[in-house]
Amino acid sequence: MEKRVRKSEMDQEILLLGQRILEIIKEKNFKTREVAHDADMDVENLRKYIKGKLSFYSFQF
């Protein structure tokens, strides 16, 4: 099976933000599900943001 290819590239800033979120979670020994709960968002969406598979622009505040 072939890996999915994005129709448009993600902005580098979005990828860096996702990496920074992951770094903070690890530094502070947080759990991803707790961070997602505190941010009032779905755990799977937070994981997608961290992996750079979902744009932050699509998140509804």
TAQUIKA-V745708 format. One record per pair of residues at least 4 apart in sequence whose C-alpha atoms are under 7 Angstrom apart, sorted by sequence separation. I is the first residue (numbers start at 1). J is the second residue. D is the distance in Angstrom with one decimal. If there is no record, write none. Layout:
BEGIN
i:I j:J d:D
i:I j:J d:D
END
This chain:
BEGIN
i:10 j:14 d:6.8
i:11 j:15 d:6.7
i:12 j:16 d:6.2
i:13 j:17 d:6.1
i:14 j:18 d:6.3
i:15 j:19 d:6.3
i:16 j:20 d:6.1
i:17 j:21 d:6.2
i:18 j:22 d:6.4
i:19 j:23 d:6.2
i:20 j:24 d:6.2
i:21 j:25 d:6.2
i:22 j:26 d:6.3
i:23 j:27 d:6.0
i:24 j:28 d:6.0
i:25 j:29 d:5.9
i:26 j:30 d:6.4
i:30 j:34 d:7.0
i:31 j:35 d:6.4
i:32 j:36 d:6.1
i:33 j:37 d:6.1
i:34 j:38 d:6.1
i:35 j:39 d:6.1
i:36 j:40 d:6.0
i:37 j:41 d:6.0
i:42 j:46 d:6.5
i:43 j:47 d:6.3
i:44 j:48 d:6.2
i:45 j:49 d:6.2
i:46 j:50 d:6.2
i:47 j:51 d:6.2
i:48 j:52 d:6.0
i:49 j:53 d:6.0
i:25 j:30 d:5.0
i:30 j:35 d:7.0
i:36 j:41 d:5.2
i:48 j:53 d:5.0
i:49 j:54 d:5.2
i:25 j:31 d:6.8
i:36 j:42 d:6.0
i:48 j:54 d:5.4
i:49 j:55 d:6.6
i:36 j:43 d:5.3
i:49 j:56 d:6.8
i:33 j:43 d:5.4
i:36 j:46 d:6.3
i:32 j:43 d:6.9
i:22 j:50 d:6.3
i:21 j:50 d:6.7
i:18 j:49 d:5.7
i:19 j:50 d:6.0
i:18 j:50 d:4.1
i:18 j:51 d:6.6
i:18 j:52 d:6.3
i:15 j:52 d:5.4
i:14 j:56 d:7.0
END
